[in-house]
Amino acid sequence: GQNIDQPTEMTATEGAIVQINCTYQTSGFNGLFWYQQHAGEAPTFLSYNVLDGLEEKGRFSSFLSRSKGYSYLLLKELQMKDSASYLCALNSGGYQKVTFGTGTKLQVIP
Amino acid sequence: GAGVSQSPRYKVAKRGQDVALRCDPISGHVSLFWYQQALGQGPEFLTYFQNEAQLDKSGLPSDRFFAERPEGSVSTLKIQRTQQEDSAVYLCASGSRRLAGPYEQYFGPGTRLTVT
C-alpha cells in the first residue's frame, strides 16, 4: 500500500515564498503529482515528477527525492489567489491508479 | 474546448434512496476514474475504466456502489440504498496519456451528494 504525509494547514504572506512538503512510502513508485484545489472546485494539475531534482514552471516548482521518499512544492511571489489546498499524489504499481494525500490547505494573508 | 462535465452538481437524497451520478469525459479520452472526496480530505479512488472495461473497482466501498461505462464514453456511478456516510463529493476524471508515465487526469467539477 501507500502512505502519504503532508501538513494539514499552512499560512504565508502575500509576496513571500512557501514550501509544502510531502513524504511518502510506497512500492513500485512511478511518479508523483501535485494538484491545486480551490474550495468547492475540482483539482487541477500542477506538476508530475518522475526523476530526482527540481522542475520549475513559472512561480511554481516541484522537487523529488526518490531515495528519501520526499517531495516539495515551492510557490514563489505568493498571490491571494494561491489560497487553496495542495494535494500530493502518488502513481505507483502497474497502471494508472493515483493515490492522493489529504492535502495541505494554504492560506495567503495580506 | 469542453472539459469533463458531471451532473447533477448537487444531489440531496433521503437515506435508502438510490442515486445515479453522471460523468461526461473529454472526447477521445480512453481512461475514466471515479473518486470520493470527503470534506477536508483528498480524493479517494473508487474505480477505473479503460474504454468500456472496468479494470479496477477495488476502491468501491461496498456492493451498494456500482459503476458502468457501456460505450466507452459517458459513465454512471450508481449508489443503492444510500447511507449518511455516502455524503461526499464524487469526482470524475478522464485521462490523457502523458509522453512518459501515467495518464494526466482532468477532473470534472464534482457532484456533491448529501444524504439526509
Interface residues (C-beta under 8 A of the other chain):
Chain A: N30 G31 E41 A42 P43 T44 F45 Y48 V50 L87 A89 N91 Y95 Q96 K97 V98 T99 F100 G101 T102 G103 K105
Chain B: V4 S31 F33 Y35 G40 Q41 G42 P43 E44 F45 Y48 L55 D56 L91 G95 R98 A100 G101 P102 Y103 E104 Q105 Y106 F107 G108 P109 G110
